[in-house]
Amino acid sequence: MKLTKAILLGAVSLFTLASCGEWLDVNTDPENPSSESATYQTRLAHIEFYTNSATQFANWRTGMSIGDWTRNYSGGNYWNISYWNMPIGAVTTPYQWWFVGAANNISYMYDKAMAAGATDYAGVAKIIWAYGNMLMTDIYGEMPFSEACGEDATPSYDTGKEIWLGCVKSLEEGLELLAQGQDSSLPSLSVGDWWCGGDTDKWIKFGNLLKARWLVKLSKKSSGDYLDCKYDEDEILAALAKGPQSIDDDAWIQHTDDNSSSHDVLGWDEPVDYSPLYSVCGMNSGYMVTEMLYNNLTDFDGQGVEDPRADLIIPWAYATANSAAISGVKFDGHWRRSLGVDMTSSSAPNLTAGPLRASWNATKHFYIDSDNSERLGDTVYVECTSTSTGYAAAPDLFYRRGGNSYDESRESGSFYSRVSSPTYLGTYAEACFIKAEVLFNSGNKSGAYDAYVAGVQASMERMNTAIEYWVSGDADLADCPSFQKITDTEISDYISNALGTSSNLTLGKIMTQKRIAMHFSVENWNDMRRYDYNPDVFLGFAEPAYHAVNATALLTIPAGTQPRRWRQCSHEFNYNSENLKAIGAKVPGADTSADNWNTEDDAWSIKVWWDSTESEWPDGYGE
């Protein structure tokens, strides 16, 4: 359903000192909907839009720190993140879009739905409340939670443990409400729901997948009951049994390129139809795949077999025939595919002022405008920039570096970051990989292998849905390999020849295939932290080489540590600093002798609660 049905409440363009409730406390006017006049069904689309945007912005920014993507040299905050020079300027948007755009609406929606007996809407409100707050504790650690949207403009902080438990409780309450069913005389959930199309069965499966996703985060804890904050293998598997059982159960959004009249009201003023990843990546310049991602897609586990998803994820550029002579470059006669940027070796280009962006003109085509001869070969890196017919009024989805008159300057973009790319909220593929991990770690390699293979197949089948959508709107796109469906034969050959067998299955194969299937998801960063950035678990991973020689980067992520959390954004420093400072007494590793522990350069390297063993963060420590 289109978001044009949503009433975007309150022209909130700036974060203010008012409480969440006061942000929507405006006069009732039928021409200008207020907190009191808005119905629960019209609030839901608004809440879902801002929750998804907060999540996608966090997905992109955390994803830049785990090694799959980089940006051109000196390419701002995201270039910095890719070599672990963590920028405070990148941490605000997910926080603001969740609390201002979504969270402050949820209690209103829930209360009105419960008063009307609309248990479907009330159940969804509980699940989204849990979903958004779990995102907050994943990236920031301690956060205002129990007082987050109350009347106090300076809410106190909850610990990560309290937030985790509170989110699980809210999720379970939401599932119980959805199981009750709702009176058919009330507005159907489909009126306001564009995440699952009003399908309560899909919501229940999505909620159970979220439960499994959150319970597996406790893999560093000792075994026991999840309600005691222990790693509960049985409960994870039980939740998965009630979660998605095929790609038909996936919770996902097919974004559109319609450039609707409904725009966000938090200052970006962009259409609500299109993918948030297009906003932060796809429409922007300089983003390139790394050698790690390239190798995992083209030679997984060193088996010499290319993943059919490689052509869809790795960007392509229109090319002349001489591209066939470039070593290692895949060329189909019209299009050449990007190589991956080496970010990790001692000869990595980012140690010698690279990678550089290619320029384009009608004479030289793609070229590097630099006096540094070592950089002239950087034309092999194709950026993931794409464009749009609705928002940008371009002829199609191909970005033309030389302008719309030059088809020979086209770039394909990448599967996940186009204007109408899908957002995957919770998929059968993810459920399969969680199951594979749990079974493998319990010694059931046969069951783990079956789930692992099913996850890879589900990922490819789900990607085909988007390819069909794009080509149905513009058949000419299929001339580029980036828009060609994966065939059943390709799926079968890859499974048979690249994935190995149950006898040689490793955790590294499972987790690396999971991150390919869940491209641009904060869960990939969560997994990296759970397994301590272990290169045996994440194939091809190594720390960015430039980090070791950059003095500023070594301040934010000291040698021997890794990105483990985000520092709080300036709003908390400026308006809630006393509560932020106070929670430091409950955080192992926090420098409580500092004026504010969270403003210290190395706060980025402090583990969040679930990312710790019980010896690192004793059960009940300060709680």
FITI-63198 format. One record per residue (C-alpha): x, y, z. Coordinates in steps of 0.5 Angstrom, whole numbers, padded with zeros to 4 digits, always signed. Layout:
XYZ...
//
This chain:
+0000+0000+0000+0002+0007-0001+0004+0012+0004+0000+0017+0002-0005+0014+0006-0001+0016+0012-0002+0023+0016+0004+0026+0017+0003+0029+0024+0007+0035+0026+0011+0039+0022+0017+0037+0026+0024+0039+0023+0028+0040+0029+0030+0036+0035+0027+0040+0041+0028+0040+0049+0020+0038+0049+0018+0032+0052+0016+0027+0046+0009+0028+0048+0009+0035+0047+0012+0035+0040+0005+0033+0038+0001+0037+0043-0002+0042+0038-0009+0045+0037-0014+0040+0034-0016+0043+0027-0020+0038+0022-0015+0041+0017-0009+0040+0021-0009+0033+0024-0007+0033+0032-0005+0028+0037-0012+0028+0039-0016+0027+0032-0011+0022+0029-0013+0015+0029-0009+0009+0031-0010+0007+0023-0007+0013+0020-0001+0013+0025+0001+0006+0024+0004+0008+0017+0007+0014+0020+0011+0010+0025+0013+0005+0020+0016+0010+0015+0020+0013+0021+0022+0006+0024+0024+0003+0017+0028+0010+0016+0032+0010+0022+0034+0002+0021+0036+0003+0014+0040+0009+0016+0043+0005+0022+0044-0001+0017+0048+0003+0012+0053+0007+0017+0054+0001+0021+0055-0003+0015+0061+0001+0013+0065-0001+0019+0065-0008+0017+0069-0009+0011+0064-0010+0005+0064-0003+0002+0068+0004+0002+0068+0010-0001+0073+0015-0005+0079+0017-0001+0077+0023+0003+0070+0022+0002+0067+0025+0008+0064+0021+0014+0063+0014+0011+0070+0014+0008+0072+0015+0015+0068+0010+0018+0070+0005+0013+0077+0005+0016+0075+0006+0023+0076+0013+0024+0069+0014+0027+0065+0021+0026+0061+0024+0031+0057+0027+0025+0054+0020+0023+0051+0018+0029+0044+0023+0030+0040+0021+0024+0037+0014+0027+0036+0017+0034+0032+0023+0031+0028+0019+0026+0026+0013+0031+0025+0018+0037+0022+0024+0034+0019+0021+0028+0016+0014+0031+0017+0013+0038+0013+0019+0040+0007+0016+0036+0007+0009+0039+0004+0010+0046-0002+0014+0043-0003+0009+0037-0003+0003+0042-0008+0007+0047-0013+0009+0042-0013+0002+0039-0013-0002+0046-0019+0003+0048-0023+0001+0041-0021-0007+0042-0017-0006+0036-0012-0012+0038-0008-0012+0031-0006-0005+0032-0004-0006+0039+0000-0012+0038+0004-0009+0032+0005-0002+0036+0008-0007+0042+0012-0010+0036+0015-0004+0033+0016-0001+0040+0021-0007+0041+0024-0007+0034+0026+0001+0035+0029+0000+0042+0033-0006+0040+0036-0002+0035+0038+0004+0040+0041-0001+0045+0044-0005+0039+0048+0002+0037+0048+0006+0043+0048+0001+0049+0045+0005+0054+0039+0009+0052+0033+0012+0055+0028+0007+0055+0023+0006+0061+0022+0014+0061+0024+0015+0054+0017+0018+0051+0014+0021+0058+0013+0028+0060+0020+0029+0063+0025+0032+0058+0031+0029+0061+0029+0022+0062+0034+0017+0065+0038+0012+0062+0036+0004+0062+0042-0001+0062+0043-0005+0056+0040-0011+0060+0034-0007+0062+0033-0005+0055+0034-0012+0052+0029-0015+0057+0024-0010+0056+0024-0011+0049+0023-0018+0049+0017-0017+0054+0014-0012+0049+0015-0017+0043+0012-0022+0047+0006-0018+0049+0005-0016+0042+0005-0023+0039+0000-0025+0045-0005-0019+0042-0004-0021+0035-0006-0028+0037-0013-0026+0040-0016-0023+0033-0019-0017+0032-0027-0015+0031-0028-0015+0024-0032-0009+0024-0026-0005+0026-0021-0002+0021-0017-0008+0018-0010-0008+0019-0009-0007+0012-0011+0000+0012-0005+0003+0016+0000-0003+0015+0005-0003+0009+0010-0007+0012+0006-0014+0012+0000-0011+0008-0004-0012+0014-0003-0020+0014-0003-0022+0022+0000-0029+0020+0006-0025+0017+0006-0021+0023+0006-0027+0028+0012-0030+0024+0016-0024+0023+0015-0023+0031+0018-0030+0032+0024-0029+0028+0025-0022+0032+0025-0026+0038+0030-0031+0035+0034-0025+0032+0035-0022+0039+0036-0029+0043+0042-0031+0039+0045-0024+0041+0046-0027+0048+0051-0033+0045+0057-0030+0049+0052-0031+0056+0052-0038+0059+0047-0043+0057+0040-0042+0061+0033-0039+0061+0033-0033+0056+0028-0029+0062+0034-0030+0066+0039-0027+0060+0042-0033+0059+0043-0036+0052+0037-0041+0051+0038-0045+0045+0031-0049+0045+0027-0042+0046+0031-0040+0039+0029-0046+0036+0022-0046+0038+0021-0038+0036+0024-0040+0029+0019-0046+0028+0014-0041+0029+0017-0036+0024+0018-0035+0017+0017-0042+0013+0019-0040+0006+0020-0033+0002+0012-0032+0002+0013-0031+0009+0018-0025+0009+0016-0019+0012+0019-0014+0006+0018-0007+0003+0018-0006-0005+0019+0001-0005+0017+0005-0011+0020+0011-0016+0013+0015-0016+0016+0021-0012+0009+0022-0009+0007+0029-0006+0008+0026+0001+0015+0028+0004+0018+0027+0011+0017+0032+0016+0024+0032+0019+0028+0036+0015+0030+0032+0009+0024+0033+0005+0024+0027+0001+0019+0023-0002+0016+0017+0003+0016+0012-0003+0023+0011-0004+0028+0007-0001+0032+0010+0005+0038+0007+0002+0038+0010-0004+0037+0017+0000+0044+0016+0004+0048+0012-0002+0045+0010-0008+0044+0017-0010+0051+0019-0008+0058+0018-0011+0064+0015-0009+0061+0008-0006+0065+0002-0008+0065-0005-0006+0072-0008-0003+0076-0014-0004+0073-0018+0001+0066-0017-0001+0068-0018-0008+0072-0025-0007+0066-0027-0002+0062-0026-0008+0066-0029-0014+0070-0034-0010+0067-0036-0004+0071-0041+0001+0076-0041-0005+0072-0046-0009+0073-0042-0016+0065-0042-0017+0062-0035-0018+0056-0033-0014+0050-0031-0018+0048-0026-0014+0055-0022-0015+0053-0019-0022+0047-0016-0018+0051-0013-0012+0057-0011-0015+0056-0005-0020+0057-0005-0027+0059+0001-0032+0058+0001-0040+0065+0000-0043+0068+0000-0049+0071-0006-0052+0078-0005-0049+0075-0007-0042+0076-0014-0044+0084-0013-0044+0083-0011-0037+0086-0016-0032+0081-0019-0028+0075-0015-0030+0069-0019-0032+0066-0016-0039+0060-0018-0043+0061-0014-0049+0058-0008-0047+0058-0008-0039+0064-0008-0035+0064-0010-0027+0067-0007-0022+0073-0010-0018+0074-0009-0011+0078-0004-0007+0084-0007-0003+0083-0004+0004+0087-0009+0008+0094-0011+0006+0100-0007+0007+0100-0005-0001+0092-0002+0000+0091+0004-0004+0088+0007+0001+0095+0008+0004+0097+0012-0002+0092+0017-0003+0086+0012-0006+0082+0010-0008+0080+0016-0013+0073+0017-0016+0074+0016-0024+0071+0022-0028+0068+0021-0035+0068+0025-0042+0066+0024-0049+0073+0023-0051+0077+0019-0045+0071+0016-0043+0072+0014-0035+0079+0016-0033+0083+0018-0027+0084+0026-0026+0091+0025-0022+0098+0026-0023+0099+0020-0019+0101+0015-0023+0099+0009-0018+0092+0012-0018+0091+0012-0026+0088+0005-0026+0083+0006-0021+0078+0006-0026+0077-0001-0025+0072+0001-0019+0065+0002-0021+0061+0006-0016+0054+0004-0014+0051+0011-0016+0044+0010-0019+0038+0015-0021+0031+0015-0021+0025+0017-0026+0021+0020-0021+0025+0023-0016+0031+0025-0021+0027+0025-0028+0032+0021-0031+0031+0016-0037+0031+0010-0033+0035+0007-0027+0042+0008-0030+0046+0014-0027+0050+0017-0033+0056+0020-0031+0056+0025-0037+0049+0027-0037+0043+0024-0040+0045+0025-0047+0051+0020-0046+0049+0013-0046+0056+0010-0046+0057+0014-0039+0052+0009-0035+0053+0006-0029+0048+0000-0026+0048+0002-0019+0047-0004-0014+0042-0009-0012+0040-0006-0005+0041+0002-0006+0037+0004-0012+0031+0008-0011+0026+0002-0011+0030-0003-0008+0027-0007-0003+0028-0007+0004+0028-0014+0008+0025-0013+0015+0025-0020+0016+0026-0026+0012+0026-0034+0011+0033-0033+0009+0035-0030+0016+0031-0035+0020+0035-0041+0016+0042-0038+0018+0040-0037+0025+0038-0044+0025+0044-0046+0022+0048-0043+0027+0045-0045+0033+0045-0052+0030+0052-0052+0028+0054-0050+0035+0050-0055+0038+0054-0060+0034+0048-0062+0029+0052-0061+0023+0047-0065+0018+0041-0060+0021+0046-0054+0020+0048-0056+0013+0040-0056+0011+0039-0050+0014+0045-0046+0011+0043-0049+0004+0036-0047+0005+0038-0040+0007+0042-0039+0001+0037-0041-0004+0032-0037-0001+0036-0031-0001+0037-0032-0009+0030-0033-0010+0028-0027-0006+0033-0023-0010+0029-0025-0017+0023-0022-0014+0026-0015-0015+0029-0016-0021+0022-0018-0024+0019-0012-0021+0025-0008-0025+0025-0011-0031+0017-0011-0032+0017-0003-0031+0023-0003-0036+0025-0009-0041+0031-0005-0043+0034-0006-0036+0035-0013-0037+0041-0012-0043+0045-0010-0037+0047-0016-0032+0046-0012-0026+0038-0013-0028+0038-0021-0030+0035-0026-0026+0038-0032-0023+0036-0038-0026+0035-0045-0023+0041-0048-0026+0045-0042-0023+0042-0043-0016+0043-0051-0017+0050-0051-0019+0052-0046-0014+0049-0050-0008+0053-0056-0011+0060-0053-0013+0061-0048-0008+0057-0049-0001+0061-0055+0001+0058-0061+0004+0055-0062+0011+0062-0066+0013+0066-0060+0012+0061-0054+0014+0064-0049+0018+0061-0043+0022+0065-0039+0017+0061-0041+0011+0055-0040+0015+0056-0033+0018+0059-0031+0011+0053-0033+0007+0049-0030+0012+0052-0023+0011+0051-0024+0004+0044-0025+0004+0043-0020+0009+0047-0014+0006+0046-0008+0009+0043-0010+0016+0045-0008+0023+0045-0015+0024+0052-0016+0021+0055-0011+0025+0052-0015+0031+0054-0022+0029+0061-0019+0028+0061-0016+0035+0058-0023+0038+0064-0027+0034+0069-0021+0036+0071-0020+0029+0074-0027+0028+0077-0028+0021+0075-0035+0021+0068-0033+0022+0067-0028+0017+0071-0030+0011+0076-0025+0008+0076-0020+0014+0082-0016+0016+0082-0010+0020+0083-0004+0015+0090-0002+0014+0089+0005+0014+0087+0005+0021+0094+0003+0024+0097+0009+0021+0092+0014+0022+0093+0018+0029+0086+0020+0029+0083+0013+0028+0087+0010+0033+0084+0015+0038+0077+0013+0037+0078+0005+0036+0085+0004+0040+0090-0001+0037+0087-0008+0039+0080-0006+0039+0074-0005+0034+0068-0001+0033+0063-0004+0039+0058+0002+0040+0056+0009+0037+0058+0015+0042+0051+0018+0044+0049+0024+0039+0050+0031+0041+0042+0032+0043+0044+0028+0049+0051+0031+0051+0047+0038+0050+0040+0037+0054+0041+0030+0058+0048+0030+0060+0047+0029+0067+0043+0022+0066+0048+0020+0061+0054+0021+0065+0050+0018+0071+0049+0011+0067+0057+0011+0066+0057+0008+0073+0054+0002+0071+0058+0001+0064+0065-0003+0065+0070+0000+0061+0067+0007+0062+0072+0013+0064+0068+0015+0070+0073+0020+0072+0072+0024+0065+0067+0030+0065+0063+0025+0061+0065+0018+0060+0061+0018+0053+0065+0024+0050+0071+0021+0051+0075+0019+0044+0075+0011+0045+0068+0011+0048+0066+0007+0041+0070+0001+0043+0066+0000+0049+0062-0006+0049+0055-0006+0050+0051-0011+0055+0050-0017+0050+0056-0017+0047+0060-0019+0053+0061-0025+0057+0059-0026+0064+0066-0025+0067+0067-0018+0063+0060-0016+0065+0058-0019+0071+0051-0021+0071+0047-0016+0075+0053-0011+0075+0050-0004+0077+0043-0006+0076
//
